[in-house]
Every structure is written in C-alpha cells, then in structure tokens.
Amino acid sequence: MKKLRVLIVALIAAVLGSYFVFDLERFVSLAFVQSQLGVLQDFREENFALSAAIYFLVYVVMAAFSIPGALIMTLLAGALFGLLWGTVIVSFASSVGATAAFLLARTLLHDWVQNRYGALLEPINRGIRKDGGFYLFTIRMVPLFPYFLVNLLMSLTPIRAGTFYVASQLGMLLGTAVFVNAGSELARISSLSGLVSGPVLFSIALVGVTPLLARLIVAALQRRKLARRYGKPRKFDVNAVVIGGGAAGLVSSLIIAGAKAKVALVEKHRMGGDCLYTGCVPSKSLLRSGHVKQLIDNAREYGLKDAGAKVDFPAVMERIRNIIARIEPHDSPERFTSLGVECVAGEAFIESPYAVRVGGRTITTRTIILATGARPLAPPIPGLDQVDYLTSDTVWNLESLPGRLLVVGGGPIGCELSQAFGNLGAKVTQVEMAPRIMAREDPEVSELMSERFRSQGIELLTGHRVARFGRDGESQFMEAEHGGKMVRVEFDKVLLALGRKPNVEGFGLEELDISLTAAGAVEVNSYLQTSVPNIFACGDVAGPYQFTHMASHQAWFAAMNALAGAWRKVSYKAVPWATFTDPEVARVGLSEEEAKARNIEYEVVRHPLKMHDRALADGANEGFVKVLTPPGKDRILGATIVGQHAGELIGEFVLAMTHGMGLGKIAAATHIYPTMLEANKFAANAWRKNHLPHWVFPWLEGHFRRQRK
Ligand SMILES: Cc1cc2nc3c(=O)[nH]c(=O)nc-3n(C[C@H](O)[C@H](O)[C@H](O)COP(=O)(O)OP(=O)(O)OC[C@H]3O[C@@H](n4cnc5c(N)ncnc54)[C@H](O)[C@@H]3O)c2cc1C
C-alpha cells in the first residue's frame, strides 16, 4: 500500500509538473480552442471515433488529476460533437475521471483522515452511510461546487466507489448538457462579441436555473423515497396534522384552515399551551400584582401618606386564574372548530410520515407539523429528589406565599419570578452559575438589574454553581460552590428556572429517526422542514428562539411550506424579545457583546433615562436606550432598551429594522411629548448630532455674521 501511495504521489507530481513546466495551460484557454476549432472540426469530420476516443482520454486524465480546464473541454465537446454526442461523451468521461480522482485521493488520504479525525467525522460518516449517494447527487446537480473539491472531499468519507460513480454521472448530467449546449453555440462564434448572442445567453441562463431545477428534482426524489419507504396512502384524511395546541400549533392550524385546506389539530392537554397556562400570561399577571404592591410600598415617593397593602396570596393566584379564564376562549376548541380546524383531544403518535394515531383513531395526512413545545429543565442535581422543587409548570399551584424562596437560574424566567415573588413579600435568594444575571444581554444591563434587585432585597448569588440539595430535619437547603468554597442557603421552596427542554420524546420521532440538534431540539432547515421532508416543526420544539411571538412567526412559514412544498425561508431579520422585570429589558438585533464577538464594526449611541421628562414624572428614570449602527451609517444593527415599557418601545426599532429604515427616519418622525417613546427619538438625535457636517459651521457662522452687517 505504501508503495502504491508513493507511486500515486509520483504520478500526480509528474502530470501536474509537466502541466505547469510545459505551460500546457495555454491549450485549454478559450482563445486557443477557438483558434484551433477549424482544424479540430476537420479532424472530427474525418475520424469521428478516433477524435471522440482521444477527447475522452484527455478529459479523463484531466479530471483524474484535477487539471483545470473542464469547462473549456466541455464547451469544446459541444463544438465538436454536438449536443447529443457531446453530452454522452462528456458525461462518461467526467464521471470516469471524477471516480479516478476519487480513488486516487481515497488511496492517499482516506485512512489517514479517518484515523485522525474519525470521532469528529462520525456524524458525517453516519449521514453518508445512510444517504451518501443522495447527498452527492444533490451536490453534483449544482454546478457551483468545484468538481475536483467534491471528488476530494467525498473520497474522505465512507461512500462506496460504485455509488460515487452513479450519483456523479446522474447528478452532473443536466449541468453537462447545458454546458455542452453552450459549447455547440460557441462553435459558431468567431469573435468575443459572439459570446453574448441570444442562444449562448440562453444556454448560460439555463445553467443559472439548474440549481432551481435541481432542488425541484431533489424534492421530488425525496418524496418518492419517502413514499416507497413508508407506503404513501392513495388518499388522505387531511392535508395537515398539527401536533400541539400552543402558540405554534394554534397559529399554523389557523393558517392552514384559512387557506381552505383540511387540518387536524391534536392537543393532549389544554389548547393555549404553555404561554396561556404556565408561561407568559400567569407570569405577567403575577408581576403586575407584585408591581402594584411595590408601588404602594413606595407610595411616600409619590406624596401619598399612610398607604399600605397586605398580600392576599390566594387572591393573587385567583386573579391569575381569572385572567387565564378570560383569554381561554380565544384558544378554545369551540373557537378553532368554528374557524375550520378539526380539534382532536388526545396524545398524538406519529406512525409514519403519512399517519398520526390519536387514541384508537389513525389520521392519514399529506404533511405533519410538530408544535409540541418545551418543558422546564430539571437537571440531575444530587439531592434534588429530596426537596419539593417547583418549576414554571408547577409554581402556579402554590397556595401560600413562600417565606424563603430560592430561585435557581438568572435568565429571563428566573429574573421575572424572583422579582415578582420578592415584590409580594417573599425573601428571595437567586442563584446563578454565570458571573452575572441576564447574561444574554450586555454587562451594563446585568449591572443595572443586579443593583435594582439588590436594592429591592433580593439576595443575588452570581458565580455560584449549585452542587447539591438536601434536607436537615424539617429544613431544606442548597449548597453551591463559589470560589472554591461551599455556600449553604436554606429555603422553604425552591424554583428551578434553568431553561426549557424541547418535547421530542415518546411520540414517534425516534422511530422516524428525525434529526435533533445538539441542544435536543428538532433540527429544521430554513424552510422549517425536518429531516423527513413532509414533516415540519415550529415553536419551542424547534427553536432557536423560545418565545410566543417567534412560535407564531415560525408557524406561518411552517404552515405555508407544509401546504405548498418548502418554498419560503423563515426570516430572522429582526427578532425582538423582552424580560418583563421592573425596569423592563428589551432587545432587537445585536447587543454590543455580540457585535464584538462577531468582529462587527459598530458605533453606539445612547439616551439615558435619568433626565428623561416622562421617566422623571413617572418616578421610573432608571435605564437607557442604546443603539448600535455601522460606523458612519444610521442603519440599525441592534437596540437595547432598559426602562419602563421597554417591551413596547422596542417596537419602533423592530419596525425600522424590518423595513430597512435608519435612525434618520426615527429622528424625523414626530413623537408625542411627554412619552417614553421619545427616548427612541432622542437616541436617534444623538446619532444625528454625532454625524453633523462640522466643516460647514465655520462657513455658516461667517455667512450669518455677514448677514447682520
Ligand atoms: C414562565 C414563563 C414565562 C414566559 N414568558 C414569555 C413572554 O413573556 N413572552 C414570550 O414571548 N414567551 C414567553 N415564554 C415562552 C412561551 O411560553 C413559549 O415560547 C411558547 O409557549 C411556545 O409555544 P409552543 O406552541 O411552541 O409550545 P407550547 O405552548 O408548549 O405548546 C405545546 C403543546 O403541545 C402539546 N403536546 C406536546 N406533545 C404532544 C403530543 N404528543 N400530542 C398532542 N399534544 C402534544 C402540549 O400539551 C402543549 O399544549 C414564557 C415561558 C415561561 C415558562
């Protein structure tokens, strides 16, 4: 084997060496080919078979040794042999040559690469073993991928040589025909101006649409493969089955019904999902009660004497239930049925990409949309099973306010609930492993919020890694590691807010071998299509953003793509979010930290709320509006707002970013006085001020001085 490798290296060196030493490059230039076209055509007239054989051999050698010039050679085939024969000859020559290149590279490199990087390459190897021929076919269909690179890279994988040959020949056929066709037109061109003649342009345009055709063919082949594998029914009960009746499922089923397609929405628990029952709605309602309590506690600041309030916790929880009850009808089976959605109560199990079982009933369907959401993460921390822990699912069942509440997690949910319970009178300790809370935002946001939390009596333990939970008689405790020491915190209740795990288990995804991301979410492409092409996913189960508004946003794309074949890429152009603490924290686009991490050049403008009229009037003058733009330009890269109603204020930047409006447009719009919204305009004005044409001022000064004389 070693000798063979040495021989191959010597052969490659000899061929490539002669190519460069003898300047053989000139023979594969357009000018040379055109200058010799007459001679070559005469030879072909007299000796078709011989000329075809010589051409074939030269092409194979060039492809085998990755010698540049495949394009010119292909065009020449069109000029010499015409569309049909040219395509046949090039198709075989390029496939044989590519396979030779593949085998040479495999002999030289495959074992070395696999021995060295095998573990790293395992996911790729698995994919190639399963669908390698198909992947290669897809890549070959797109003439943008350099052929020699494809040969080389595929040689490093476990794909079989026979599969490589067949997939290459089929995949390159269309592109080959298009280039050969272009070549048959080139044969009639005597000058460069001829290159832009109509037929040639048409041929080249054909090359341009090849990727699109390729996509359609690939999609059709995928559908066929799926149909064969799972036995596609002749008729379907519905056009789509949507699994999960949270924000993502509700919106996608409404869109499908709105398009007059038949849709079945399967929900195993309550329509409305997490947002309505355990997420956005109860958390915002609880925060409101806490905020009112906090305002009353601070009534003196507003010139109000003797104000006071006692927290009636069951009444607070009753209020939350009432609010949910008022929203519930919007998401109810009755409403959705009236809007044309078939609501099916029960747990869905995907039997095949065309059949979903609910209870004893099997619903056949053309497509499936996964909208099964996520659930709170409860990692296996030692001793966790010994304590009565709460999550965002169960905290709403509390009947009395915990005296000492330990909140584990410094993300948005942990922060909102810490502040809400703290404002209502619980003694809250919040633990976070990272050095700061709200770590997704810029450090100045975390700093401001930490100060605020501490001033409200919340004990913040950042940089503390929870090591274990335990019980000591009646008392429950947590021990966290901090700077090499153990810190112990006793609590009455502990709330875990450590992130949310996508619901992907137990309803048939494993059996279909649907790919998951490293984070455990369903892997989707930019059409929200899973690894099974007629199954789409949206919302928390797919991510990457676990917000209700993103679930609804994705739902539109998932529904449209499920109905009409993957055609609209989901857009994440201006994704906003807010943490509804007091003050609120809202963001769209890049933070300063992200811009730095991604080496994106930026400028920052900022409007602090300290002296903002409306913020002062409301006694809520903590915070700022901060906007990132590219240097010298007013295009908005990102905006962060900390302040009261930040979640509303950010909307102006979302609109501007979505429609490509810069800070100049925000500055030019009239904002009502006195509002918090004006803070956006002042930030935009700050940008304008920084970019005034200062060179003009001395001239203006002189001009106006002269006017006064
Ligand atoms: C405390 C908290 C506060 C939050 N606050 C906000 C906020 O202020 N703003 C915001 O944008 N987001 C917020 N979120 C996030 C928001 O709730 C989620 O992003 C949103 O609910 C996701 O919607 P979804 O449709 O993807 O999933 P879900 O709402 O979880 O719905 C999934 C549904 O699928 C059902 N299901 C699962 N498996 C099956 C099956 N096999 N068969 C049938 N049915 C099934 C479940 O029963 C569930 O009803 C908050 C979350 C929490 C926990």
The ligand as a Gaussian input file, in Angstrom:
#p B3LYP/6-31G(d) Opt

LIG

0 1
 C      -42.672000      31.392000      32.971000
 C      -42.616000      31.652000      31.501000
 C      -42.796000      32.921000      31.028000
 C      -42.764000      33.173000      29.667000
 N      -42.946000      34.450000      29.242000
 C      -42.916000      34.718000      27.929000
 C      -43.133000      36.039000      27.460000
 O      -43.356000      36.948000      28.242000
 N      -43.094000      36.256000      26.142000
 C      -42.852000      35.249000      25.237000
 O      -42.816000      35.512000      24.042000
 N      -42.633000      33.981000      25.654000
 C      -42.661000      33.699000      26.966000
 N      -42.485000      32.404000      27.391000
 C      -42.222000      31.352000      26.384000
 C      -43.508000      30.868000      25.730000
 O      -44.402000      30.427000      26.703000
 C      -43.201000      29.769000      24.725000
 O      -42.213000      30.212000      23.837000
 C      -44.427000      29.373000      23.925000
 O      -45.439000      28.921000      24.780000
 C      -44.074000      28.282000      22.922000
 O      -45.211000      27.866000      22.239000
 P      -45.255000      26.434000      21.524000
 O      -46.532000      26.386000      20.762000
 O      -44.014000      26.173000      20.808000
 O      -45.280000      25.375000      22.699000
 P      -46.309000      25.138000      23.912000
 O      -47.032000      26.367000      24.287000
 O      -45.533000      24.454000      24.960000
 O      -47.381000      24.142000      23.300000
 C      -47.075000      22.799000      23.027000
 C      -48.341000      21.978000      23.181000
 O      -48.116000      20.696000      22.613000
 C      -48.825000      19.741000      23.374000
 N      -48.230000      18.428000      23.073000
 C      -46.954000      18.025000      23.292000
 N      -46.788000      16.767000      22.846000
 C      -47.973000      16.360000      22.344000
 C      -48.422000      15.163000      21.728000
 N      -47.638000      14.111000      21.536000
 N      -49.717000      15.101000      21.329000
 C      -50.540000      16.148000      21.497000
 N      -50.167000      17.304000      22.078000
 C      -48.897000      17.418000      22.471000
 C      -48.622000      20.228000      24.806000
 O      -49.645000      19.727000      25.653000
 C      -48.708000      21.757000      24.619000
 O      -50.019000      22.231000      24.838000
 C      -42.533000      32.120000      28.763000
 C      -42.364000      30.824000      29.219000
 C      -42.406000      30.580000      30.574000
 C      -42.240000      29.175000      31.060000

